Amino acid sequence: MRAPSPRALGFLLVAGVIALWEAASTARLLDPFYFPPAHAVAQSLVAAALDGRLAGAFLVSLGRGFAGFAIGGALAVALGTLAGRHPAVRQAIDPVVELLRPLPSPAIIPLAILFLGIDSSMKVFIIAWACFFPVLLSTIDGVRGVPPALLETARNFGLRYFESLGTVVLPAALPGIFTGLRIAVAVMLILSVVTEMVAGSNGIGFLLLEAERTFRIADMYAFIAALALVGYALNRLFLLVDRRVLAWHHAMHAVPAP
């Protein structure tokens, strides 16, 4: 009999935790007010999905999230490529980056509200800010790690500066860049929810906070579960894109079968 895969074991573990939650809440080993039965949470999740609340909320949240992700990621790749290729640029931006990078993104939300208000522009700015730094650092490392032999080959073929960036440097640095982008996707979802909870009137973060404030505890858990599912789906989607775009890289580093 074939042993279950590690991923299957992970899903079995999640199912076991849910079953224990259901049994403990039903038997009142856990306070049902704070821990409603799992079936009640599932009913709330299905109801929110069927009446369109979840779809509408995630459409707003992910729309803002991916806008900030795209802006922050594009700026980070552009600056990171320059910094990776030119030590003078890297040394010039290093003090600013190392000063701002450890600053928690929620800490600048009051400042962003002061200048941008509480509408979508503030939220997009915060998400772009948070996504910028992991992509920047991974791009710098990826570009610095391009083998010198590739750059020498580009020069021998007479490629101009920007041609070599587009055809040699960036493709070779893509594995590192994708690592930063994958981190930024998770950061994007986190900051989408945080900004909506701090200053929002729509989106999944607002729905979650509203459920807590009105003591709809089953709905609150349902929205948390929906966030977990969407986060998992985004990660799997990103890994699928990674495998397609970087198929050459994974083939080079594949472990041969015994």
Number of C-alpha atoms within 10 A of each C-alpha: 3 4 7 10 8 9 9 11 12 12 11 13 12 12 12 12 12 15 15 14 19 21 15 18 19 17 12 14 11 16 13 16 13 12 20 21 24 21 15 17 21 16 14 20 22 13 15 17 14 11 10 10 16 22 15 14 17 20 14 16 26 19 16 23 28 19 18 26 28 17 17 25 28 17 17 26 23 13 19 27 27 18 24 24 17 13 11 12 15 18 11 11 12 13 10 10 14 11 9 13 15 9 11 10 18 16 10 13 20 15 12 17 16 11 9 15 14 19 13 18 16 22 29 26 21 27 32 28 22 25 32 26 23 21 29 27 22 26 32 25 18 25 25 19 15 18 12 10 9 14 16 11 13 19 13 9 10 11 15 10 10 10 12 19 19 11 12 17 24 19 17 19 22 19 19 19 27 21 16 24 24 19 15 23 20 16 19 27 22 17 25 27 23 21 24 23 19 15 19 19 14 16 25 29 28 21 22 22 18 17 18 15 11 9 13 15 21 25 24 22 23 25 23 16 15 18 20 12 12 15 16 13 12 16 16 12 12 16 14 12 13 18 14 11 15 15 11 11 14 14 11 8 8 9 8 6 4 3
